Amino acid sequence: MAAETFAESKETSQELLFGASSELIEDISRALDHNDFPEVGRLTEGLHAADMADLIMRLSPEAREKFIIVFKGSITPETLAEIDDSIRKDVLEILSTKEIAAAVSELESDDALDLISDLEEAQQQEVLRAISADERAILEEVLTYPEDSAGRLMQHEIVCVPPFWTVGETISFVRDTYGLPDTFYTIYVVDSRYQPLGEIYLSALLRHRLDTIVSEIMQKTQKVVSVTQDQGEVADLFRHYNLVSAPVVDSSGRIVGMITLDDVFEVVEEEAEKDLLNLAKVHESDFRGPVATIAYWRIRWLLITLVNTLIASFVISRFQESIHQISALSFLMTINAAMGGNAGMQVVTIIIRALGTHSLRESETWKAVGKEVSVGLITGGFFSLLLGGIAALWVHDMRLGIILSLALLANMLWAAFAGTILPIVIHRFGLDPAVSAGPLLTTTTDVLGYAIFLGLATLFLL
């Protein structure tokens, strides 16, 4: 009872901190079921855009569709930008091209791009034709950049000033100019060719006299991002240098936008989520997606598991006579395969994380292999002695215990080596190691685990 009370109080505190509460979701769902739309309007009045997005995502598909149809006039562009991609596609299907175009026009360029990227090609072109020529030119240019590049992540709205302006002129420009970003932290100082010379934080700008020349107070050391640079590399740049924002330049070095910390946070979150889902072999829409879609993605990966199992079963079938004569082999062999697979997945997870954060460099490959094999030798030695002794006492056969020890040590050493080298090799080929390394590793540890143990037992005991 105390644990339940604690869990409830913890959930309540979290709901009060952010998001739509479970009670609010239930009340709105009930009101939608009874078509009590005035009550729904009363309950959603004054909700923050992020909380409204949370509400829409947590409603059932039927309730969500009814809510959007009735209250689409109350769904702000900021709310659309906050909705997860998998749900936002369903929302956009209900809205007209005119309504989507109006939302795109109100959003900053990075959020607008994110919104239209969820549309089918035909509707995307319709939306682009429905917005102003200036906005269309910006978005069409950004759409030419690679999918996961800094050009897709940046926002075009940026504050730039020449180096000869004073602090007073800069403040007046920020105060009186239309079309500047809603939120920004940095003002960029540029030359006549619009190439960045330096940057000034707003806090530094406000600390100096109005007649101070900006070139005297700007920071000349800044990190510049190319439009074609990978988003993951941009995230690493922000993390390494503790950046709040960074200018983005084209191939000529001309500043074309900026990336801010909130954009990078989304990239880090997406990359971490993708790696986690890939390790588990599930899809990003698993939690809220349709039943058929969830089943499709899970069946794909379970088929790979089935192939792995069939290969291991084939190896076991080659030793039927040995298992028939020594029945203890049937249950001891699973220990070797399971320990090798689990040890290997520990290594795979660590290496994938190191690759994802760029902590593991190409020149350190064999150093990493040597380190993990050394760790595998220690852990393998410990468990081979432990389980070998347990097996010997269990089946009253010292020889079988020694064979299990040798087989387990060999399999865990292989798991350490393969768990390190497989993700690195797969990554070098430009593939995703989080998707491929796990199945390949477990297949080899299962097959080797059974083959080595049963082979040694057949060789020395029969």
N, C-alpha and C positions, 0 to 999 in steps of 0.2 A: 504493500500500500504506500509506504513512504517513497519507494522508487517511482511509482506511478505519479505521485504528487509532485516529485521533483521533476520528472519528465514533462508533466503538464505545465509547471511553472516556467521551465526552461523554454518550452515551445511558445508560451505566452510572451515571455520577454523578447524572444526573437521576432515574433510577429509585431510586437509594438515597436521594435527597432526599425524594421523595414518590411516592405511587401504588403500584400492584401492578406488580412487575417482569414483563418478557416471559417470563422463565424460569418464574415462578410461574404465569402464565396458561397456559403450555404444559403444565406438570406437572398442573395441575388439570383442564385439558381432556382430557388423556390418561387421567387417573384416572376422569373421568366417562364417557369412551368405554368403559372396561372395567368400569364400575359398581363401582369400588373406592372406595366411600364412606368407609370408615375413613381412607384416605389423604387424601381431600379434606378431611375433618374435621381431620386433623393439620396439613395445609398452611394451612388458614384459621384455625387456633386463634390467638387473640390479635391478630387483625388489627384495626387502627383502623377505626372506622365509615366514614371517608372512603375508606380503602383497600379495604374490602369493597365499597363502592359502585362504586369504580373497577373492581374485579374483575368484578362483575356486568355492568357496562356493556360490558366488553371481551370477554366470552365470546360465542361464537356463539349465535344464537337458540335452537338445539336444546340446546346445553350449558347455556345460561342457564335454560331451562325446567326441565330435569332438576335443576339445582342448587337452584332455588327450591323445587321440590316436595319434595325430600329434606331441605333444610337451612333451610326457612322458619322453623323455631323458633330458628335462630341469627341470623336477620336482624333486627337491632335497629331500633327506630323511628328512631334517629339515622341508620342506614344508609339507610332508605327516604327520609329527608329529603334525603340527599346525592345520590341518584340523579337524573340528568337527567329532565326531564318526559317526553320522547319514549320513554325506556326504562321509566320508572316506571309508565306506563300498562300496559305489558305485564306488569310484575311484579304490579301490583294485581289484574289479571284472574285470576291464579293463587291469590291469597290470598282467604280467606273474609271475609264481612262482620264476623264476630266478631274475626278477627285484625286487620283494618284498624282496627276501633273501638278495640281494645286499644292499637294504636300511636298513634292519634290522642289517646287519653287521656294518654299519657306525654309527648307532645311539647308544647313551648311553643306558644301560640296561633298565632303566625305560621307556624311549620312545620306545625302541624296543619291550618291553612287551606290551605296549599300542597298538602298531601297529599290532602285531600278534594276539592279543586278539579279533580283529575285524574280523578275518578270520574264515571260517568254519573249523570244526575239521580236515577234510581230508587235506585241503590246509595248515592248520597250521602245520600238521606233515610233509608235503612236504617241507615247508619252513625251518623247524627245521633240516631236513635231508640235506638241501642245504647249511647250514652255517657251520662254523668250529666246531670241537668237543668241544672246550672250551666254545664258545658262546652258543652252544646248551645245554651244561650241566648247565650253569647259568640259562638260560630261562626255562628249564624243571624243575629245582628246584623251581624257583619262581612261576611257574604255579601250584605247589602243595599247595601254601598258599591260605587261604580263599580269596574270591573275593574282599572284601573291607578291607583287612588287610594292615598293614604297610609293610608287605613283598611284596605286589603287588605294593606299592607306591615307595619303595626305589630304589636307583640305587646302583649297586654292585661296581662301580668304586669309590674308596675311598683312601685317603692318610693316611697311618699309619706308625708311627716310634716308635722305642724302647725308653725308658726313658733315657738311657745313651748317646744318640746321642747329638751332639752339634748343635747349630743353623746353623753353616756353613755346617755340614754334611746334615742337613735337607734341606737346600736350594739347595745344589748340587743334592740331591735325587729328589727333585721336578723338577729341571731344566733338568736333564738327563734321567729320567725314562720314558719309553714309556707305554702308556695305562692308564695314570692317567686321571681323569675326566677333561673335557674341562674347566669347571667352578667350583670352590670350594672356600669356605671361611674359612674352619676349617681343621686343621691337628690333627688327633687323636693319642694319646700316648697309646700304648698297651703293655701288658706284654708278656711273652714267650708263653702263651696260647692264645694269641690274644684277651684277654679280655681288654676292655677300662679302662685306669687309669685316663685319663684327656684329655684336648683338648687345642689347641693353635690357636687363630685367626691369620691369615696371617699378619694383621696389627701389632700385638704384636710381631710376629716372626721377622719382619723387624726392629723393634726398639731396638733389643738387639745385643750385641757383638757376633761375629761369634764363639767364644770359650765358650759361655754360654751353660750349659747343659739344655736340654729341660724340664727335670723334675722340674727344678727350676722355670720355668716361666709358666708352664701349669696350667690351672684352674682345680682343682680337683673336684669341684662341677659341675656335668653335669647331664642332664636328658637323660636316656637311654630308647629306645623304643624297645618293643618286636616285633618280626616278625608277631605275631598273633594279635597284638593290632589293634583295630578298627581304620579306617582312621579318623573318626569323632573325636575320642578321641585324636588322634595325632594332629589334627588341634586345638583342645582346649588347648593342651599342649603348642603348639607354641604360641598361642594367650596369654595364661596366663603368660608365662615366657619370652615373646618377643624373642623367639629363631630365629636364622638364619638357623641353621641346627642341626640335632641330629643323633647320631649313632643308628643303628639298630642291635640288638643281637638275636641269636638263643636261643634255650632252655638251652644250656650249658653256656650261657653268652658270647659266642664268637662273636666278631663284624663281621657282614656279609654285611653291606652296610650303607648308610646314606640317610636321607630325608632332602631336602632343602626347603627353603621358597617358591620357585616357584611351587614345587609340592603341598605344603599345600594350596597355593592360589587356585589352580585348584580344590582341594577337597572342600574348602569353597564355591567356586562359583557353583560347581555342586550340593552341598547340598542345597544351597539357591535356586537355579533354580528348583530343584526337589520339594522342599516344596512349592514354589510358583505355579508351574504347578499342583501339587496335590490339592492345595486349589481351583484352578480354574477348576479342573477335566479335564485337557487337557494333551496331551502327548508331550514329548520332541521334536518329529519330526514335530510338528504342523506347524512350520513356513516354513520349507523347504521341508517337506515330500510330497509324492504323494497324490493326492486327495482321492483315495480309502482308504489309510492308515489313513489319518486325519479323514475321515468320520467314519471309524471303531472305533477309540478310542473315538471319541465324542459320538457316538451312545451308547457305553457301559455305559457312565456316565449319559447320558440323560435318559436311561432306568431306572436307579436308581431314578432319579428325577421324572420320570413318576409314579413309584410305590409310592413315597412319596405323590405325588399329588392325586393319587387314594385313598390313606388312608384318607387324609384330606377331600376329596370329600365325602367319605363314612360317615365320622362324620357329615358333614354338612347335608347330606341327612336324618339323623336321626331327624333333627329339622326343617323339611320342614313346618310343621304346624305352628311352632312358627314364622318362617320367613314370612309365608303367612299372619299371623295376625299382625305382627309388621314389616313393610317393612324396617324400619331403620336398623334392624339387618343385612340386606344383605350387606350394605356398611360399617357399623361400625365394623363388625367382622374382616374385613381384616386388620384394624389398629392394633388390638391386636396381630394377627399372625405375621404381618410384623415387628412390633417393637420388639417382642420377638426374632425372627430369627436374625435380625440385631444386637441386643444387644449380643446375644449368640455368633455370629461369631466374634465379637470383642474380646470376652474372649477367644475363641478357638484359634484365631491367636496369641494372647499374650502367651498362655500356650504352644502352639506348638513351638514358638520361644524359650521360656525358656527351654523346653525339648531338643530342637535341640542344644542349646548352653551349655547344662548341668548347667544352672543357677538355675533350680528348682530341688532340691534333694528330695529323697524319704521321708526323715524325715520332710520335709516342706509341704507335701501334704495338710494336713488339715488347716495349716496356710494359704496356698494359697486359699483354698476353702472359709475359713472364710473371707479373705480379699475381694475376688470377690463378695461374697454374700453381704457384707457390701456396696460395691460400687453399686451392683445391687439394694439394698434397697434404696439408695439415688437417683440414676438415675430413678429407677422405681417409687419412690414416686413423684419425680418432674414431670415426664411425665404422670403419672396417674392423678395427679391434673390438669395438663395443658389440656390433651386430654379429661378428664372427663368433665371439664368446657366447652370446645369447643363443645363436643357432646351434653351436656345439652342445650346450647344455640342454637345449630344447629337444633335439633329435638324438642325443647321446651318440654323436659321431663327430670326433675332432676333425677328421679329414674334410667333412662337409663344411664345417665352420671355417676352416682355412681356405677352402675354395671360394666360399661366399666372401671372405675378407679380400682375397685377391681380385675377384670379379668386381666387387664394390669399389675398391681403390682405383682400378682401371677405368671404370665407368665414370666416377666422379672427377678423375683427371681429364678424361675426354670432355665431360660437361663443362669444366672450367675453360678448356682450350676452345671448344666449339662455341660456347656461350660468349666468348670474347671476340673471336675472329669472324663468326657468321654475321653479326650485325654490322661490323666494320666493312666487310666485303660487300654486303648487300647495299650499304649506304654509298660505297664507292661507285656502284653501278647505277646510282640515281634512283634506287627503289626505297620503299619505306621499310626499315628493319623492324619497326613495331608490328607490322603486318606479317612479315615473312619469317623472321628469325625464330619465333616461338615454335611454330609447327615443324620447321626443319630440325630444330634442336631436339624436341621431344621425340620425333621419329627416330633420330639416330641414337638417343640415349635408351629408348625402349628396345630397339632392335639389338644394339650392342649389349645392353644389360642382359637380355635373354640369351643372346648368342654366346657371350663370354662365359656366363655362369653355367648354362647347360652344356656348352662345349667342354669346359674344364671338368665338369662332373662326369661326362661321358668318357673323356680321355683317361681320367685317373681312377674312377671308381667302378667302371664296368669293363 
